[in-house]
Structures are given as C-alpha cells and as structure tokens.
C-alpha cells in the first residue's frame, strides 16, 4: 500500500525557524538601541559644542575695555607708563571671535560674535590712525570718539554672545530632558511591543514544532495498539518533522504490506500443511492398509499384522506430532520408516528400501511431512509402474550450513518432457505433482526462495528428488533456532 507523501511548498527547517526567532528578537532591539545611542550622541555633541563655546567666551578678558582704554590713554598722552599700543589684547580678542564663529550655530550668537570680530578689526585700524594725530587734542579726540566707543561695543557684544549661548545651552538642556523622557516612554512602549511580538512568534514557532510532534506521538501510540493502517502524513512546518512524518507513514505502509503478505503466506503454509495431512489420511491409503492387515490376520500371520497395526499407529501419531509444525530430523526419520514399513508389507518382494540419516543430524530441525510425500511419489510413480523389484534410498547429507535430504529410486523414471512438466508444476504451483509442489512451497515459505525442492529423472533408470533446508538446531517447542 503506497502512502501519499505531502507535496507542498518548501518547508523551513528548524534551524531556519530558530534563526528567524533570533532575528525577531534582536533586530528590533538593535534598532531601538541604535536610535537611542544616536540621539544621545547627537544631543551630547550639541551640548559639548555650546558648553565649549561658553567656556571659550568666558576666557575673554573681563577688563578688556579698561585695559585697552588705559593703554591707549598712556600711549596718546605719551605718559611715562606708556607700554605701546594694546595690539596683542585686540588681536587675541579677534582670534577668539573667529574661533567661536566657526563653532556657533545660533543666529543671535553668530550676529554677536561677528560684530565682535568686525569691531576688533575696526579697532586695530583706528589704533593705527592714532599715530597720524598731529596734536595732543586731536589724539584725545580720536581716543574718545573711536577707541573708547569701539572697546565698549566689543565688550557689550561679547557679553551678548555669552548671554545667547547660555540661553541656548539652557534650552538645549530642557530639550535633552524632554527627549530623554520621550525616548524612555517610546523605549518602554517599543519594548512592550517587541516583547509581545516575541511571545507571539515564540508561541507560534513552539506550536509549529510541538503540534506535529504530538500528532506523530499519537500515531506511534496507534501503532503500539496494532493499528498499522497508513494515514496521511502530518502537515508540519519544520522540514525535519515533515520528513520524519512522511518517512514514518511510508514505513507503516511497508510494514502493513509486509504483515499482510506474512498473513497470506501463513495461510498458504497452513493450507499446504492441511492438504499434506489430508493426503496422509486419504481413504485409498487407509483402505489398502487395513485390507492388508485383514489379509494378514486371515492368513494367520499374527506377528506381521500386529507390526503393521503398530506401524500404522506410529504413522498417524507422527502425522499429528502433537500439533508441532517443526520436528527433529530423528522424528521425521521415524515417520518415514513407519510409512515405508507399511508399504513394504503391502508390496512384499516388489520393493526394498534403505534409510541413511547420520545420528549427528538428529538434533536439527525439519518441517514435518517432508520426506513421506517424496517417498510416496517414488512408490506410486516409480516402483509401482515397473515389474522388476524396486529400491528406494533415503539419505541426509551435511553441507555445513545446510542439510540436503535425498530420496532416490530405481523406478520407471520420466521422459524429458514429463520431467519438464513436473518441474514447471512444482515452481508454478500447478495441481500436477501435488505432494512435491506442496513440499517445495512450504520450504520456500518457511526458509526463503533459495531453499526448496529439485527433481531429476531418467526414463528407465529412476528418479532423484532433493530437498535443501537450512541447518538449524531443533527446539522441542517446535520453534526454529539458528
């Protein structure tokens, strides 16, 4: 019985399903972590930049105006305290403004620091123009109308820059705090969603694995209860379980077929044994034997009649063999000897026989009623058909792992055509040559096709029938042991 194997789209393997589970768990978490790290890094960068600007601007000389104004006053008035123009102070203020301008992003702060830079440049120009003053009064006028005003503006714009950057820093702190709150809320929400997704996917994956396994376990339980009828394989998502289910149902199908074949073979074997048993108790044989016994009694041959009754009793007792199918070769020898003794009494001087079975083979098994049908065939189709005295020889040959049982007669033999018919009948199970066919069929049913019966014959010379069986120790329970 064939089993339909599921032929659906490619099923994922368990390793693929586990990798998907890992992706479902780690990819969303990795994205969340990456976004959090990115936002925190960006805010930290902005915060550090503004803080750096404020710190750098704080380095601006708080006494810039007073120092520059005083030095310029000493310079213009040609005082003994004069130490040249404050060129270095103004240059440092300008360079500071240029550095801050490169790192500033807010418009108000940019406007303020640009003004500081431009005013420093203008101040440097006005400081050079002071040297062109021809009189003290002209120099003091330039000092009051240019220098003092410019230094005041520079200091004012620098303080404005500090104010704007401080305000922006405070706003950024509030923004970061708000973002952190939103990030925390979003992270918690996303984490909850991811957890639910993970739980859902894990449950789905677990169900995809455990459900078909549970069904498969149920099928195994059915098998243990004797249900060998193949079923449709379990539809499983993991490819490994699908393969296991397909293979299991295919195995069950083959096992069921084998069981049915064994049942049919057992029925054929029982039928063959029954036919053989019926053949041994056929009315003609029984009638002829009893008729011979009566004749012996009437002839006042008491001992011969008693022996024949005893032989007949032994014959039927061995036919039954206490219900055993397999007997020892020694028992089979006794059975065929009782049969030959009966036939010898009937045919008197027309036949002779010899049984040669080594005692070393007595303890080995043989299916009962193996030799008797072969001997019967030799008598009725060989010895009986000729006028001369016939001879039947029964022997067993040890072939290491096999035993060869041979029944040979010097009867009428068969033509080549008749021999081929007999051989075909034995192989094909035809009615011709009933006893031989049944023996051959039983041997093959019990031991395999390499065992069985072969026949050779020459017309006018005789017939040889050979049965080959495996060499197996006999069990008294009628069970074959290797």
C-alpha positions as CSV (number, residue, x, y, z in Angstrom):
1,X,0.0,0.0,0.0
2,X,1.5,3.3,-1.1
3,X,1.5,6.3,1.2
4,X,0.8,9.8,-0.1
5,X,3.7,12.0,0.8
6,X,3.0,15.6,1.3
7,X,4.0,17.7,-1.7
8,X,3.6,21.2,-0.7
9,X,5.8,24.3,-0.8
10,X,9.2,24.2,0.6
11,X,9.0,23.9,4.4
12,X,11.5,25.8,6.6
13,X,13.9,23.7,8.7
14,X,14.0,24.0,12.4
15,X,17.4,25.8,12.2
16,X,15.8,28.4,9.9
17,X,12.9,28.9,12.2
18,X,15.2,29.4,15.2
19,X,17.3,31.9,13.1
20,X,14.1,33.8,12.4
21,X,13.2,33.8,16.0
22,X,16.6,35.3,16.8
23,X,16.1,37.9,14.1
24,X,12.7,38.8,15.6
25,X,14.2,39.2,19.0
26,X,17.5,41.0,18.2
27,X,16.7,43.2,15.2
28,X,14.0,45.4,16.8
29,X,16.1,45.6,20.0
30,X,19.2,46.5,18.0
31,X,17.3,49.2,16.1
32,X,15.9,50.7,19.4
33,X,19.4,50.7,20.9
34,X,21.0,52.2,17.8
35,X,18.3,55.0,17.7
36,X,18.8,55.7,21.4
37,X,22.6,55.8,21.1
38,X,22.3,58.1,18.0
39,X,20.0,60.6,19.8
40,X,22.1,60.6,22.9
41,X,25.3,61.1,20.9
42,X,23.8,63.9,18.9
43,X,22.5,65.8,21.9
44,X,25.8,65.2,23.7
45,X,27.7,66.6,20.8
46,X,25.5,69.7,20.6
47,X,25.7,70.2,24.4
48,X,29.5,69.8,24.4
49,X,29.8,72.3,21.5
50,X,27.8,75.0,23.2
51,X,29.4,74.4,26.5
52,X,32.8,74.7,24.8
53,X,31.8,78.0,23.2
54,X,30.6,79.4,26.5
55,X,33.8,78.2,28.2
56,X,35.9,79.7,25.5
57,X,34.0,83.0,25.5
58,X,34.4,83.1,29.3
59,X,38.2,83.3,28.7
60,X,37.6,86.8,27.2
61,X,39.3,89.4,29.4
62,X,36.7,90.9,31.6
63,X,38.9,94.0,31.9
64,X,39.3,94.2,28.1
65,X,37.8,97.7,27.8
66,X,39.6,99.2,30.8
67,X,42.9,97.7,29.9
68,X,42.8,98.8,26.2
69,X,41.4,102.2,27.1
70,X,44.1,102.8,29.7
71,X,47.0,101.7,27.5
72,X,45.8,103.8,24.6
73,X,45.5,106.8,27.0
74,X,49.1,106.4,28.2
75,X,50.1,106.0,24.6
76,X,48.3,109.1,23.3
77,X,49.4,111.2,26.3
78,X,52.9,110.0,26.0
79,X,52.9,109.0,29.6
80,X,55.9,107.5,31.4
81,X,53.7,104.5,32.0
82,X,53.1,104.0,28.3
83,X,54.0,100.5,27.1
84,X,53.0,100.7,23.5
85,X,49.6,100.2,22.0
86,X,47.4,97.2,23.2
87,X,47.8,95.4,19.9
88,X,48.2,92.0,21.5
89,X,44.9,92.3,23.5
90,X,42.9,93.3,20.5
91,X,44.4,90.6,18.3
92,X,43.6,87.9,21.0
93,X,40.0,89.2,21.1
94,X,39.7,89.0,17.3
95,X,41.2,85.4,17.1
96,X,38.8,84.3,19.9
97,X,35.9,85.7,18.0
98,X,37.0,83.9,14.8
99,X,37.2,80.6,16.6
100,X,33.8,81.0,18.2
101,X,32.3,81.9,14.9
102,X,33.4,78.6,13.4
103,X,31.6,76.6,16.1
104,X,28.5,78.7,16.6
105,X,25.1,77.7,15.1
106,X,22.5,80.0,16.6
107,X,21.8,83.2,14.6
108,X,21.7,85.6,17.6
109,X,25.0,84.2,18.8
110,X,26.5,84.4,15.3
111,X,25.5,88.0,14.9
112,X,27.0,89.0,18.2
113,X,30.3,87.2,17.6
114,X,30.6,88.5,14.1
115,X,30.1,92.0,15.5
116,X,32.9,91.3,18.0
117,X,35.2,90.2,15.2
118,X,34.4,93.1,12.9
119,X,34.8,95.7,15.7
120,X,38.2,94.2,16.6
121,X,39.3,94.7,13.0
122,X,38.0,98.3,13.1
123,X,39.7,98.9,16.4
124,X,43.0,97.8,15.1
125,X,42.6,100.2,12.2
126,X,41.6,103.1,14.5
127,X,44.6,102.3,16.7
128,X,46.9,102.8,13.7
129,X,45.2,106.0,12.8
130,X,46.0,107.5,16.3
131,X,49.7,107.7,15.1
132,X,48.5,110.3,12.5
133,X,47.3,112.7,15.1
134,X,49.4,115.9,15.0
135,X,48.4,117.4,18.3
136,X,47.6,116.0,21.8
137,X,44.0,117.3,21.5
138,X,43.5,115.6,18.1
139,X,44.8,112.4,19.6
140,X,42.5,112.6,22.6
141,X,39.5,113.4,20.3
142,X,40.2,110.1,18.3
143,X,40.6,108.3,21.6
144,X,37.2,109.4,22.9
145,X,35.3,109.2,19.7
146,X,36.7,106.0,18.3
147,X,38.7,103.9,20.7
148,X,36.5,104.1,23.8
149,X,33.3,103.6,21.8
150,X,34.7,100.5,20.0
151,X,36.0,98.8,23.1
152,X,32.7,99.4,24.8
153,X,30.9,97.9,21.8
154,X,33.3,94.9,21.7
155,X,32.7,94.1,25.4
156,X,28.9,94.6,25.0
157,X,28.6,92.2,22.0
158,X,30.8,89.7,23.8
159,X,28.5,89.7,26.8
160,X,25.6,89.4,24.4
161,X,27.2,86.3,22.9
162,X,27.7,84.8,26.3
163,X,24.1,85.5,27.1
164,X,22.7,84.0,23.9
165,X,24.8,80.9,24.2
166,X,23.8,80.5,27.9
167,X,20.2,80.8,26.9
168,X,20.7,78.2,24.1
169,X,22.5,75.9,26.5
170,X,19.6,76.1,28.9
171,X,17.1,75.4,26.1
172,X,19.2,72.5,24.9
173,X,19.3,71.1,28.4
174,X,15.5,71.3,28.6
175,X,15.2,69.8,25.1
176,X,17.5,66.9,26.1
177,X,15.5,66.3,29.2
178,X,12.3,66.3,27.2
179,X,13.8,64.0,24.5
180,X,15.1,61.6,27.2
181,X,11.6,61.5,28.7
182,X,10.1,60.8,25.2
183,X,12.8,58.3,24.5
184,X,12.2,56.5,27.7
185,X,8.4,56.4,27.1
186,X,9.0,55.3,23.5
187,X,11.5,52.7,24.5
188,X,9.2,51.2,27.1
189,X,6.3,51.2,24.6
190,X,8.5,49.7,21.9
191,X,10.0,47.2,24.3
192,X,6.4,46.1,25.3
193,X,5.5,45.7,21.6
194,X,8.7,43.8,20.9
195,X,8.1,41.5,23.9
196,X,4.5,40.8,22.7
197,X,5.8,40.1,19.2
198,X,8.5,37.8,20.6
199,X,5.9,36.0,22.7
200,X,3.6,35.7,19.7
201,X,6.4,34.4,17.4
202,X,7.8,32.0,20.1
203,X,4.3,30.6,20.7
204,X,3.7,30.2,17.0
205,X,7.1,28.6,16.5
206,X,6.6,26.3,19.5
207,X,3.1,25.3,18.3
208,X,4.5,24.6,14.8
209,X,7.0,22.2,16.4
210,X,5.1,20.6,19.3
211,X,1.7,20.2,17.5
212,X,3.0,17.9,14.7
213,X,5.2,16.1,17.3
214,X,2.1,15.5,19.4
215,X,0.2,14.1,16.4
216,X,3.2,12.0,15.5
217,X,3.4,10.6,19.0
218,X,-0.3,9.8,18.7
219,X,0.4,7.8,15.5
220,X,3.2,5.9,17.3
221,X,0.6,5.1,20.1
222,X,-1.8,3.8,17.4
223,X,0.9,1.6,16.1
224,X,1.6,0.1,19.5
225,X,-2.1,-0.7,19.7
226,X,-1.9,-2.6,16.5
227,X,-3.3,0.0,14.0
228,X,-0.9,-0.5,11.0
229,X,-3.2,1.2,8.5
230,X,-1.3,4.0,6.8
231,X,-2.6,7.6,7.3
232,X,-1.9,10.9,5.6
233,X,1.4,12.3,6.9
234,X,1.2,15.1,9.5
235,X,1.4,18.6,7.9
236,X,4.4,20.1,9.8
237,X,6.1,23.4,9.3
238,X,9.6,22.3,10.2
239,X,11.1,20.3,7.3
240,X,12.7,17.8,9.6
241,X,9.4,16.8,11.3
242,X,7.7,16.7,7.9
243,X,10.4,14.4,6.6
244,X,10.1,12.3,9.8
245,X,6.3,12.0,9.4
246,X,6.5,11.2,5.7
247,X,9.1,8.5,6.4
248,X,7.1,7.2,9.3
249,X,3.9,6.7,7.3
250,X,5.9,5.2,4.4
251,X,7.4,2.8,6.9
252,X,4.0,2.0,8.4
253,X,2.7,1.3,4.8
254,X,5.6,-1.0,4.1
255,X,5.1,-2.7,7.4
256,X,1.4,-3.1,6.8
257,X,2.1,-4.6,3.4
258,X,4.7,-7.0,4.9
259,X,2.2,-8.0,7.7
260,X,-0.5,-8.7,5.1
261,X,2.0,-10.7,3.0
262,X,3.0,-12.7,6.0
263,X,-0.6,-13.4,6.8
264,X,-1.2,-14.6,3.3
265,X,2.0,-16.7,3.4
266,X,0.9,-18.2,6.8
267,X,-2.5,-19.0,5.3
268,X,-0.9,-20.7,2.3
269,X,1.5,-22.6,4.6
270,X,-1.4,-23.8,6.8
271,X,-3.4,-24.7,3.8
272,X,-0.4,-26.7,2.4
273,X,0.1,-28.5,5.7
274,X,-3.6,-29.3,5.9
275,X,-3.5,-30.7,2.3
276,X,-0.5,-32.8,3.2
277,X,-2.1,-34.1,6.4
278,X,-5.3,-34.9,4.4
279,X,-3.2,-36.6,1.8
280,X,-1.7,-38.9,4.5
281,X,-5.2,-39.9,5.7
282,X,-6.6,-40.4,2.2
283,X,-9.2,-43.2,2.0
284,X,-7.2,-45.2,-0.6
285,X,-4.1,-45.5,1.6
286,X,-6.1,-46.3,4.7
287,X,-8.3,-48.8,2.9
288,X,-5.4,-50.6,1.3
289,X,-3.5,-50.7,4.6
290,X,-6.5,-52.1,6.5
291,X,-7.2,-54.5,3.7
292,X,-3.6,-55.7,4.0
293,X,-4.0,-56.1,7.8
294,X,-7.1,-58.2,7.3
295,X,-5.4,-60.4,4.8
296,X,-2.5,-60.9,7.3
297,X,-4.9,-61.9,10.0
298,X,-6.8,-64.3,7.7
299,X,-3.5,-65.8,6.7
300,X,-2.8,-66.3,10.4
301,X,0.2,-64.0,10.2
302,X,-0.3,-62.6,13.7
303,X,3.1,-61.0,14.2
304,X,3.1,-59.3,10.8
305,X,-0.5,-58.0,11.3
306,X,0.5,-56.7,14.8
307,X,3.6,-55.0,13.4
308,X,1.6,-53.4,10.6
309,X,-1.0,-52.1,13.0
310,X,1.8,-50.7,15.1
311,X,3.4,-49.1,12.0
312,X,0.1,-47.6,11.1
313,X,-0.4,-46.2,14.6
314,X,3.1,-44.7,14.5
315,X,2.5,-43.2,11.1
316,X,-0.6,-41.3,12.2
317,X,0.9,-40.3,15.5
318,X,3.9,-38.8,13.7
319,X,1.5,-37.1,11.3
320,X,0.0,-35.2,14.2
321,X,3.3,-34.6,16.1
322,X,1.4,-33.0,19.0
323,X,0.4,-30.1,16.7
324,X,4.0,-29.0,16.0
325,X,5.0,-27.7,12.6
326,X,8.7,-28.3,13.0
327,X,10.1,-31.6,14.3
328,X,13.5,-33.1,14.6
329,X,15.1,-35.0,11.8
330,X,15.1,-38.1,14.0
331,X,11.3,-37.8,14.3
332,X,11.0,-37.3,10.6
333,X,13.1,-40.4,10.1
334,X,10.8,-42.5,12.3
335,X,7.7,-41.2,10.4
336,X,9.1,-42.2,7.0
337,X,10.3,-45.5,8.4
338,X,6.7,-46.3,9.6
339,X,5.4,-45.4,6.2
340,X,8.0,-47.5,4.4
341,X,7.3,-50.4,6.7
342,X,3.6,-50.3,5.8
343,X,4.3,-50.1,2.1
344,X,6.9,-52.9,2.3
345,X,4.3,-55.1,3.9
346,X,1.9,-54.3,1.1
347,X,4.3,-54.7,-1.8
348,X,6.3,-57.6,-0.3
349,X,9.1,-58.5,-2.6
350,X,8.4,-55.8,-5.1
351,X,10.3,-53.1,-3.2
352,X,13.1,-52.7,-0.8
353,X,14.3,-49.5,1.0
354,X,17.2,-48.0,2.8
355,X,17.2,-45.0,5.1
356,X,20.6,-43.4,5.9
357,X,20.4,-40.4,8.2
358,X,23.5,-39.7,10.3
359,X,22.9,-39.5,14.0
360,X,24.9,-36.3,14.1
361,X,21.9,-34.7,12.2
362,X,19.2,-36.0,14.5
363,X,19.1,-32.8,16.6
364,X,18.4,-30.5,13.6
365,X,15.0,-29.2,12.5
366,X,12.9,-30.1,9.5
367,X,9.3,-29.3,8.7
368,X,7.2,-32.4,9.4
369,X,5.8,-34.4,6.4
370,X,8.9,-33.5,4.3
371,X,10.2,-37.0,3.4
372,X,7.0,-39.0,3.3
373,X,5.5,-37.2,0.2
374,X,8.8,-37.8,-1.6
375,X,8.8,-41.5,-0.8
376,X,5.1,-41.8,-1.7
377,X,5.9,-40.2,-5.1
378,X,8.8,-42.7,-5.6
379,X,6.5,-45.6,-4.8
380,X,3.4,-44.7,-6.9
381,X,5.2,-43.0,-9.9
382,X,8.4,-45.2,-9.9
383,X,8.4,-48.5,-8.2
384,X,4.7,-49.4,-8.9
385,X,5.0,-48.7,-12.6
386,X,7.7,-51.4,-13.2
387,X,7.7,-55.2,-13.0
388,X,11.1,-55.5,-11.5
389,X,11.9,-55.2,-7.9
390,X,12.3,-51.6,-6.9
391,X,14.6,-49.9,-4.4
392,X,14.1,-46.6,-2.5
393,X,17.0,-44.9,-0.8
394,X,16.5,-42.1,1.7
395,X,19.5,-40.1,3.0
396,X,20.6,-36.8,4.6
397,X,23.8,-35.0,3.7
398,X,25.5,-32.4,5.9
399,X,26.5,-29.4,3.9
400,X,27.9,-27.2,6.7
401,X,25.2,-24.6,6.9
402,X,22.6,-26.7,5.0
403,X,21.1,-30.1,5.1
404,X,20.3,-32.0,1.8
405,X,17.5,-34.6,2.0
406,X,17.6,-37.0,-0.9
407,X,15.0,-39.6,-2.0
408,X,16.3,-41.8,-4.8
409,X,14.5,-44.7,-6.6
410,X,15.3,-47.0,-9.4
411,X,11.8,-47.0,-10.7
412,X,10.3,-46.2,-14.2
413,X,11.7,-42.7,-14.3
414,X,10.3,-40.0,-16.6
415,X,10.7,-38.8,-20.1
416,X,12.4,-35.4,-20.5
417,X,9.0,-33.9,-21.5
418,X,7.3,-35.3,-18.4
419,X,10.3,-34.1,-16.2
420,X,9.9,-30.5,-17.5
421,X,6.2,-30.6,-16.8
422,X,6.8,-31.8,-13.3
423,X,9.5,-29.0,-12.7
424,X,7.1,-26.4,-14.1
425,X,4.3,-27.7,-11.9
426,X,6.5,-27.5,-8.8
427,X,7.6,-23.9,-9.5
428,X,4.2,-22.6,-10.7
429,X,2.1,-24.4,-8.0
430,X,0.0,-26.4,-10.5
431,X,-2.0,-29.4,-9.5
432,X,0.2,-31.9,-11.2
433,X,2.7,-33.5,-8.8
434,X,0.7,-32.3,-5.7
435,X,2.9,-33.7,-3.0
436,X,6.1,-32.4,-4.5
437,X,4.6,-29.0,-5.2
438,X,3.4,-28.6,-1.6
439,X,6.7,-29.6,-0.1
440,X,8.5,-27.1,-2.3
441,X,6.1,-24.3,-1.5
442,X,6.4,-25.0,2.3
443,X,10.2,-24.9,2.1
444,X,10.2,-21.5,0.4
445,X,7.5,-20.0,2.7
446,X,9.5,-21.1,5.8
447,X,13.1,-20.5,4.7
448,X,13.2,-18.4,1.6
449,X,13.4,-18.8,-2.2
450,X,17.0,-20.2,-2.1
451,X,15.6,-23.3,-0.5
452,X,13.2,-25.9,-1.8
453,X,12.9,-29.0,-4.0
454,X,14.7,-30.1,-7.2
455,X,14.0,-33.2,-9.2
456,X,16.0,-35.1,-11.8
457,X,14.9,-38.3,-13.6
458,X,15.9,-40.6,-16.5
459,X,13.4,-42.8,-18.1
460,X,14.0,-46.5,-17.3
461,X,16.7,-45.5,-14.7
462,X,14.9,-43.8,-11.9
463,X,14.2,-40.5,-10.2
464,X,16.1,-38.4,-7.6
465,X,14.3,-35.8,-5.5
466,X,16.4,-33.4,-3.4
467,X,15.2,-31.0,-0.7
468,X,17.6,-28.4,0.7
469,X,16.9,-26.9,4.1
470,X,18.9,-24.6,6.4
471,X,20.9,-26.3,9.1
472,X,19.2,-25.2,12.3
473,X,19.2,-26.6,15.8
474,X,15.8,-28.1,16.9
475,X,13.7,-26.7,19.7
476,X,11.4,-29.1,21.5
477,X,8.6,-26.4,21.3
478,X,8.7,-26.7,17.5
479,X,10.5,-23.3,17.1
480,X,13.4,-22.9,14.8
481,X,16.7,-21.7,16.4
482,X,19.7,-20.7,14.4
